[in-house]
Amino acid sequence: MTVASGEPIIWGRRTYVMGIINVTPDSFSGDGLGSDIVAIVDQALRFQEEGADILDVGAESTRPGSKPITADQEITRLIPALEALADRVSLPISVDTCKPAVARMAVQAGASIINDQWGLMADPELAAVAAETGSPLVLMHNQRTRKYRDLVPDICARLTDGVELARSAGVPEGNIVLDPGIGFGKTPDHNLEVLRRLPELKALGYPLLVGTSRKSTIGLVLDLPVDQRLEGTAATVALAIAGGADIVRVHDVKEMVRVCRMSDSIVRGWRPNSWKR
């Protein structure tokens, strides 16, 4: 897998920025674009210009209280957007879905990464789609309750179960990425603890994706609405990188690219091509 410049993704070299494109009418962050293909393509092109490495396209809202949609409904929303994006942008496209039928059609329409917010716990057959298509697979921790015996070990155990399902289905180990699921099945205190303890998740031996962008824990800490959480997001992104994050999933691409580059220069020794030694 490569990013827009043709640079191969090499884990540990720098942090990769995944720009969020919500083709939903009811995103928690207020940026749902629905079926407006022109707006979807415009946002993708802007993200590409601002330095995004990957686009993550989702057609089912995950905001609290949102109603599930069927695979057919998700496909109807998603596929026209993916086809338009595949024609216009040069970034790899991730599809945010837990449904095998949706993922298979999404890959046919131009997606190259599958991002499963249930880490194969909703439908293990998604692993077979990833194996058949050769798509990298993101396994996110999620659960329906907020109860844990021991927070981080429990998350590690659930993610390890997902990894074993993926590998058993034929997904190459090098195609697996893990996501601790900030904001999913966790209290605000849990979310902050997970961010503090990312090195324990990194020790599982897989690249880490972390998504904190504009989430409610930031709003609670700072007492700010969703449209005023830029600085809080920046702080969590920088600290996530220090904790081992390899990909950050964000709404505000331009600003978070800058945060990543500055953080990478400290944490990973990354330097821009223009750096004069």
N, C-alpha and C positions, 0 to 999 in steps of 0.2 A: 504494500500500500504506500502511495506517495501523496504528498500535499501538492498544492497548486503549482508550486515552482518546479515540480519534478523531484524535489528532495525526498528521499525515502524516510519513512518514519523510523527513527532509531530511539528506542526508549532510553531515557537517561540523558540524552544530549540536550534537550530543552523541553519545556512544557508546551503541549499542543492545545490550541484554543478551539473549542467546539461551539459554534454559534447556534442558538436555538431559533427555530422557525416553527411557530405554532399555527397549524392550519385548522384551528378550532375556533368556535365562536365564543368560548368561555374560559380562556386561559386565566389563571390566578394573577398573572402579572400584568394583565390588561393589554397584551400584545397579540392576542389571537387574530389571525388574518382571515379566517374562514375560507371561503372559496374564491377569494380575490387573487387570481393568478398573477395579474400585473403587480400587485403589491407584494406577493410572495417572491417573485423573481427580482423585483427591485431591492427587497431586503437582502436577498441572497447575494446579489451583486455588490451591494454596499458592504456586507460582511466580508466578502472576498477582498474588496479594495482595502478594508480596514485591517486585514491581516489574519482573518480566521483560517484555520487549517482544515476544519471539517464542518459540515452543516449537519444538524440533527433535526429531522423533520418528524413532527408528531401530529396525529389527527384525532387523538382521544385525550381529553383533558384529565389531568391527575389532581386538580385542585380539590380541597376538602368539600364533600357534598356533591361532587359532580356525578352524573348518572352514566353508567357504562353504556357503550354503544356496541352494536353487533359488528361482526367482521365485514359484512356487506356495507354497512354505513361507513366504517373506517376506510374501506377500499374506495368508496365513492368520493370521499373527501381527499384521500391521500394521492391516489394514482395520477390524476391530472397535474397536481403540483409537482410530483416527482418527475414526470415526463417533461414538464416545462423547465425544471431546474437542470435536468440532465442535458438538455439542449443548450443551456445558456451559461452554466458555470463550470469551472474546471476543478472545483473542490470535490473530494470524496464526500458522499452523502450517507448519513446514518439514518435508519428508520427506527423511530421510537415506538415499538409495538411488542406485545406479548403473544400475539396470535399467529400461528404458523401460516395460515392461508394469506394473511395480510403481508407477512414478511416475504413469502415466496413471490407474490405479485410485485411487491416493492422492489425486490432485487431485479426482477425482469424489467421494471420501469426505470432503473438507473441507480438504485441504492446499492451500496457496496459494504455496509456495516449494519448489523442488527443490534439494537439496543433494547434489551429486555428488562423492563422495570420490575419484573417479578423473579428474575434470576432463575428461570426455568421451573419455578414452583407453581406457576399458573398453568403452564402447558409444556411438559418436557419435550414434546414433539418439535418444538421450535429449534432444539439442538440439531435435529435431523436436517432441517432446512439450512442451517448454518453450515453443516458438514457438506451437504450436497452442492451448495452454491459456492463454497470456499470463502464465505463471508466471516470476517472477524465478528466476535460475539461479546457484547458487554453484558455482564451479569450483575444486576443491582440487587442489594439486599432490601427486602421489603417484608412486612408482615402485617396482619390485620389488627393485632393488639400492640400495646406499648409495654408489655410485661416481659421481663428478662430475668434469668437467674443470675447472669453475669454478662453485662452488656457486650463488651468487645469480643470476648471468647464466643458468645452465642452468635454474633454476627459472622465471625470467622468460620464457625462451624457450618452455618447455613450457606455461606458462599462456597465453602469447600464441597458441600453436597452438590451445589450447582456445577462446580468444576468437574466433579466426577461424572455427573450426567452428561455434560458436554463432551468429555473425553470418551465416554462409553459410546456416544453416538457418532464418533469419528471426527470431532472438531479438534484440529491440531492445537497442542498446548500453546503455541506461539500466536494463536488467533483469539486467545481469551483475555479479556480485560475485566477487572473487578471494580465495583462502585459500592461504597458503604451505604448509599441511600439516605443522604441527609434529608430530613423532613418526612421520611416515609416510615411509619410504624415506630416513631420515636418522639419523645417529649423534647421540648427545647433544651433542657439540661442534657438529655442524651445526645442531641446533635452537637452541642459544644464539647462534650466528652469525647465523642468520636473524632472530632477535629483535633483534639489534643493528642489522641492516641493513634493517629494514622500510621506511625511507624510499625505498630503491631499488625495492621492490615497489610502493609507493604511487605512484611516478613513472610506472607503467604507465597511470595515469589512471582506475582503477576503485576502488570501495569495497573495503576490506579486511576480511575476517573472520579472526580469530585464535582458535585453540582450544588453550590450554595446560593447561586445568583438570586437576589431579591427575596429570599425565602423568609418565612414568618419569624423564625428565630432572630434574624437580624432586626426585623421590625419590633420585636418584643424588647430586645436589648437596648435599641436606640430610641424606641417609642416613635417610630416613623412609618408613614404609609409606604406602599409598595413602590411608588414612583420616586422615593427619596432614599433609597437603600444602596446607592452607588458606592459610597465610601465604606459602608459596612461590608458590602460584597467584596470590595478591593482588599479589605483586611483579611477576610476569610480566604480569598484566593491566594494571597501572599503566604499566609501561614499554612495553607494546604500544600503549597509547593515545598515549603520548608519541611513538611511532614512526609513528603514523598509522592505527591500527586504528579501524574504524567500527562493527564488531560484535565482541563477545567471546562465545564459546560456553563455557558454564560449568555445573558441577553445583551449586555453592553460590550460589544466586541472591541471597538476602538480603545476604550479605556482599559479593558482587561488584558488586551495584548500588551499594552505598555506596562501594566502591573507584572505580567508574566516575564517580560524581558528584563525588567529591573530585578525581579526576584531570582530569575535564572542566572543573572550575572553574579549574584552573591552565592546562591546555593549550589549551582551546577558549573560555575565558571564559564558560562556562555558569553560570547562576545559577538557583537554585530560585525558584518563584513566590512563596515566602514571604520572599525576600530583601528587606530594607529598606535602601534606598540612602540 
